[in-house]
Amino acid sequence: MDPITVLLVVPGFLLPSITGLINSAADRNRDAGKAEIIRAQRGGHHPRRKRGRRRRNV
């Protein structure tokens, strides 16, 4: 194969994967935005994330 053909064929194979990745990220961002709007309408607060183990006062 000559180099020009390779340069045209390889992106053709990769394009669907890249498009799917971009669409997946867009879907996650859209869903996060919708959840934020619903949370604001309900007047709820953001749940605190528990990171690691916290020390107990004994």
Steps between C-alpha positions, in 0.01 A plus 500: 500500500623842429518755783214715371260205508607415854448862608147488361400152622626512860292806603200335335535206738558719805223752438209292638688431824592865549144609423362251752742625765398862444130411507548305823665795670225732373231266636665492844525879509138540391378254765704673770346833399149358515567353843630837620184675378274243667698529824469878493126488432445266794703724725734224596860543586795324352572175677837495668739249362673277748865482419712259691451399857441768755618474857239447763499696818507243775 
